């Protein structure tokens, strides 16, 4: 079997597979239609961040000041002149070509308007959401981040409970929201910990399979096992309205982070953690996954699901995956960040890390259409890496086929304890 034949075989295998999306923010079907229909300028993913970086406009509203579609096109065209090379934009082009019949090489003054109108029509179709999710993407489920106190649609999603608010409980507003939800006053650290456990157990009972922290956007991933008495003293003073220092708040947060890992161990939940890539102006060293070693080594029976290939620390996170049996490496977001970086990271990991602990796809987007585009990019990258490993690095064709299934389906079913269909 030649390289081209093997690549096509792998792509066909992946196309037929019911993939598990290991990290989702996708809007539910109700919210999708309430906020739609969409167009060329609202059906976006991470290219909004390039727009923010190049224009200084908020990433969620980059075209808010443009009064018409023509004006919005002029604004977008100006950004494309500078940034159409990045993977964030190529992601959009994959979506246009494979879901909206776009045939040209690039968007231009002649073709943007027909594409814009077709996006509006198709995203208004009441059957479109299910068609893209179930028939085009063929997803088994999406492992979705669920904010505190919110629900999800089990038809499409498996829940992971976001826990950053737990780190903000010295803040009276955050504290009150949890007190109101549970109907109990958080009068001391012991009650606070019990209430966090109650919250997590409520979600586990409803079907949640894990918890998630993305605290690296706000602070360093480095944390210590701060004694109960130290954290309790800080929390008690915060309850009284006394001023607590930034260092004291961080120590309190460290205590809660270790407690959440305790809960993950005790309740058999996956602990997802954002590592690597930051937002515009974010402090990149805060998200170095090596900073998690004290947490990982002190919770050896917890299962840590580390995100975004740790990029740009992909080699470092690969070593974590090799030497720490309780670490899974997640390619969520990666293919739309950088196709080349994804190729290099995955290729190195296949030399380093047991194949059963690599999660090959997490869409990390808000729209089903963007899931599909990301999934096509993931399949292409995985196929190229496997062919290269067979050709150059002594991997067998049998192992390549097996790994492909592991990366896109089997490992996630096992890690998240998902039912097979």
N, C-alpha and C positions, 0 to 999 in steps of 0.2 A: 504493500500500500504506500503510495507516494505522499508527500507532504500535503499537497492540495487535496487529495482524497481524504486524508486523515482530518484535515481542517473542516471539510464539508461534513464528514461524519460527526465530528464533535458538535458543530453548529446545529445539525439536525437533532442530535440527542438533547441538546439544551433547549431547542425550540419545542420539543415534545414534552419536556419536563414541567412538572408543577413546582415552580420555584418558590422558595420562602424568601420574602423580603425581610431581611434581618434588622432593618431600621427604617421606620416610616413616620412621617408627619402628615400623611395624606389627609386632606379634608374628607369627611364622611360624605355620603351621597346627598344627604339633606343639605348640608352646608355648601356643597359644590353647586347645587342648583339655586340655592338662595343667593349666592354671591355671583352667579353667572348671568347670562352667557359671557364667555371670555373672548379675547381678541389677541392679536399679535403682541400687544403691549402689556396685557395682564396675564397671559398664559406664559409665565416666566418661572425660572428656577434661580440658579445662582448667578446668572449673568447680571442680575440686579445689583450684585455686589461690585461688579466691574463698573457698572453705571455710577454707583455711589462713589467709588474711588476716583473716577474720571470727572465727575460733574459736581460732587459734593452734595448731591440730593439724597434724601433718605431712601434706603433700599426698598422699602415697602411702597413708596409712592414716587417713583422716579419720573413719571410723566404727568404728575398732578397739575402742574401749571400750564400744560399744553391744552389749548381749548378744543382742538379737533384731531381726528386721526391723521390728517395731513401734517399738522404740527408735531404730533407724536412721532410720525415717521421721520421727519427732519431731525428731531432730537436723537432718535435711535440710530439713524444713518451716521450722524456725527460721531457717535461712540464706536460704531462698527468700523469706521475708517481707522480707528486707533487699536481696536481690540478684537477683531473678528477671528484672530488666530487662536485665542485661548479655548481650552476644552469646555469651559462654561458656555461659550457660544456654540461650539460644535454640537454640544448636547441639544440645543434648540434646533439646529439644522437637521439632526437625526430625526427629531420629532416631526418636523415639517415634511420631510421626505417620506416617512414611513406611516404617518397617520393622516396627512393632509394633502397628499398627492402632489407635492412640490417637486418639480422636475429640474429646475435650473441649478447652476453651481452656487450662486449667491443671491441674496435679496438685492433688489435694485428698484429704481423709480418706476419701472414698468410692471414688476410682478408682485410687489408687496401688497397691493390693494386686493387683488383676487384671493390671495392667501388669507388676508385679514378677514374678508367676508366669509370664507369657507370655515375658518375657525369659529366665527360667531354662530354660524348655522349648526355646525356639528355639536358644539358644546351646549347648545340649547335643546338638543334632542334628548328626550327623557330616557332613552335607552343607551345613550352614549357612554355614560359612566360605567355601567355594568359591562358593556361590550369591550371597552378598553381594558378594564381590570380583569375580567374573567376570561374573555376570548382571546384578546391580543397578548396580554401579559401572562395569562394562565397561572396566576399566583395561587399557591396553597393558602397563604395568609400573609398579612403584613404585621410585623411585630412593631406596634405603634406606641410612641411616647404619649402617655395620657397625663395631663396636668391634674393636680389635686382637685377632687370633688367632681370631676367630669366623667362621663360615660363614653362608650364606644359602640360600634356596630360589629357584633361578633361574626356577621356574615362576611365581613371583609378584614377584620382586625383581631389581633391578639395583643393584650395590653401589657405594657411596662409602665409602672407608676413613676413619674418624675418626682424627685425628692429635693431639689434645690431649696424650696421653701423651708425645709427642715433646718437648713443652715442659717436661716434668717429669723429664728424664733426669739431672739432678743428684741426684735422689732415688734412693738405692740400691735400693729395692724396685721402682720402675718400671724401672730399668736392668736388674735381674736378670731381670725378666719377659721383656724383649726378648732378653737374652743366652740364656736358656733356650730360647726359641722358635727362635732362629736358630742356636744352638750355637756362639756366638762371643763372646769377651769384648770389651767396649767399652773398650779400653785407652787410647784417646785420641780427640780430636774427629774426626780423619780417619776412623778406623774407625767411629765412631758415625754419621757422615754416610753412609758406604758401607753400613752396616747398615740405616739408614732407607731408602736407595734400594733395597736388596735386599727389604725388607719390602713397599714400595710396588709393586715390580715383581712380586713373588709374587702380590699381589692383582690387579694389572692382568692378569697371565697367566690368572687364574681368572675374569676378566670384569669387574673393577671399572673404572669409567669416570672416577673422580676421587678427590680427597681433600677432607676437610672439617675446618675449625677452628671451634670454638665458644668460643674463649678469652675472648671479651668478657664471659662470665659470671664470670670470675675476675680479669681485668685489662683494661687499656685496649687498644683496637684499634691505637692509635698504636705504630709500630715504626720502627726505624732499621736501616740496613744496617751492622750492627756488624762490624768486621773479624774475620777468622778468628783472629788472634793474641789478641785480647781475649777472645773466647768460649772459645778453647782454654785460656787461663790459668785462667779460672773453672772450666771443666770438670775440668781436671787437679787443681786444689785440692779440688774436691768428691770426686774419686776417692780422694784421700788422707784424706778424712774431715775436712778443714779446714772451718772455718766460712766460708760465703760470704754476702755481704750481699744484701738484697732487690734492691738496685739492680744488683748483679752478676748475679743470677739473671735479672732482667728483660732485661739486655743479652744474656745467653746465649739467652734465649727469642727475642729479636728476630733474632738470627743464624739460629736454626733456622727461624723464620717465613719469612725471605727465602730460605733454602735450600729449603724446601718449595715456594715459588713457582718456584724454579729447576727443581726436579723436575717440577712441573706443566708448565712450558714444554718441558723436554727430552723428557718421556714423553708429551706430548700429552694430559694429563689436565685435567679441569675442576677448578678450585679453588673449592669452596663455603666461604662464610664467614658465620657468624651476625652479623647486625647488628640494631640496633633493640631490640625488646622484651626486657626483663629479667625475672627471677624476682622474687618478693616481696622487698623491701628491696634489690634489685640496684641498682648504681650506673649509672643510665641514660646519663650522658654517656660512659661507657666504650665504648658500642656505637654511637656516631655514625659512620656510614659514611665521612664526610669524612676521618676519621683514617687511612683506608686509602690515601689518594692517593699517598704515597711508594712503597708496595708496588706499587700498580697501574701507576704511570708507569714504574717501573723494570723491569717485566715485561710489555712491550707485546704479546708473542705468547702470553702466558698468557690463559686464559679464566676470568674471575672471575664466579662465580654468587653474587650477594649477596642475602641472605635477608630475609624478613618485611617487605618494602617499606621497610626501614630504620626502621619506625615507632617513635617519632613524627617521625623525620627523613625522611619520605617525599618532601618537596620537594627536600631536599638530595640524596637518592639518585637522584631523577629527573634532576637536573643531571649527576650522575656518568654515568648511562646515556646522556645526550645527548652529552657531551663526551669520553667514553672508550670507543672502539670495542671494547675488550676486556672490557667490563662487561655482564653480563646482570642484569636486575632480576627477582626472584623473589617472587611473592605468597604464598609458603608461610606458613601459619598465619593470614594476615591476616583472612579473612572471619569466623573465629570470635573474633578479637580485637575487631574493630569493623567492622560492615557499612558504616556511614557513612564511616569512614576509608578503607575499601577503595574505596568509590565515588569519593571525592574523589581518592585517589591514582591510581587507574587512569585516571580522566578526565583528570587533568593529564598523566600520562605519555603518553597517546595524542596529546596536542598536542606533546610534547617529544621522545619517544624513538622511534627506528625500531621499527616493530612486530615485526620479526624478533628483537628482543632483550628481549622481555617474556615471562616464564614465568607463566602465569595461574593455576596451581594446584599447591599442595603441601599434603598433608593434615596432616602433622606430628602424627599421633595413633598410638595403640597398637592400636586395634580396627578391623576392617573396617567395622563399623556406623558408627563415627564418621567414617571416610572418606566414606561415602555421604552422611551429613548435611552434612559440610563441602562436598562436591561440589555438592549441591543449592544451598547458599548461594552458592557461587562462580558457578554458572550464572545464578542470579537476579541477582546483582550485575553480572555481565558483560553480560547482556541489557539491564538497565536503563541501564548506561553507554552501550552501543552505540546504543540507541534515542535517548537524549538527545543523543549526538554527531551523529546523523543529523538530528534535529529542529532542533537549535540551533546546531551548530558546523560545519556544511558538510561533514560526512563523508558519503560516498556509501553507499548500501545495499550495494553490491558490496564496498566496502572493509570495512564492518562484518562481513559474512559471512566474508570472508577473514581478518580479524583474529581472529575467534572461533576459527577452526581453528588459527591460529598460536598463540594463547595457550594452548589446552588440549592441543595435540598437536604441530603441525609444528615449532615452535621447539625443543621438548624433544628430538624425534627428531634434529634437526640438531645441537644443542649436545652431547648425550650420545652421538652416533654410534650410535643405536639402530636395530635392524632393524625394518622395517615388516612388519606382518602383514596 
